[in-house]
């Protein structure tokens, strides 16, 4: 069994966050996904997620993709 790549791990984690907030409704879930990632993900993780989103975000759920503009880009 092969280990997940960093991108696969971050995709799985972001989708789990989106799944948790799904009952909040679409608009609120998008805001909460971004707020959670901004609050709890270190800059390296946000940078890698945003790079994946910049390349199309394969495998990411719609709320994560919609939250992209609200996720702070590290310097």
C-alpha atoms as one frame of an Amber mdcrd trajectory, in Angstrom:
protein
   0.000   0.000   0.000   1.377   3.392  -1.009   1.412   6.307   1.389  -0.641
   9.376   0.560   1.117  12.302  -1.024   1.012  15.641   0.766  -1.584  16.866
  -1.734  -3.757  13.799  -1.156  -3.518  14.260   2.607  -4.425  17.952   2.450
  -7.278  17.197   0.037  -8.656  14.547   2.393  -8.351  16.864   5.396  -9.973
  19.832   3.626 -12.836  17.641   2.407 -13.361  16.326   5.959 -13.630  19.906
   7.216 -16.133  20.689   4.465 -18.112  17.585   5.405 -18.268  18.690   9.021
 -19.657  22.104   8.054 -22.049  20.801   5.359 -25.110  20.952   7.691 -24.521
  24.702   8.098 -25.746  25.352   4.550 -23.609  26.150   1.541 -22.758  29.821
   2.158 -21.994  29.365   5.851 -20.040  26.159   5.212 -17.767  27.965   2.745
 -17.024  30.697   5.309 -16.418  28.161   8.079 -14.114  26.010   5.943 -11.959
  29.053   5.189 -12.056  30.225   8.818 -10.980  26.797  10.070  -8.129  26.494
   7.578  -6.967  30.054   8.327  -7.054  29.442  12.077  -5.576  25.966  12.323
  -3.457  25.204   9.259   0.148  26.312   9.315   1.357  28.495   6.418   3.085
  25.564   4.665  -0.178  23.611   4.592  -2.185  26.598   3.310   0.463  27.286
   0.666   0.311  23.679  -0.569  -3.513  23.640  -0.588  -3.677  26.921  -2.481
  -1.086  25.669  -4.998  -3.283  22.611  -5.551  -6.329  24.860  -5.993  -4.364
  27.020  -8.458  -3.780  23.848 -10.515  -7.484  22.991 -10.584  -8.003  21.434
  -7.171  -8.605  17.862  -8.336 -10.475  15.889  -5.698 -11.494  18.869  -3.598
 -15.153  19.230  -2.701 -17.129  22.240  -3.981 -17.168  24.032  -0.587 -13.367
  23.847  -0.379 -13.033  25.197  -3.915 -15.504  27.980  -3.121 -13.550  28.846
   0.049 -10.305  29.359  -1.889 -10.740  33.118  -2.157 -11.209  33.407   1.607
  -8.124  31.394   2.562  -5.198  33.651   3.470  -2.167  33.214   1.227   1.048
  32.979   3.249   3.861  35.308   2.250
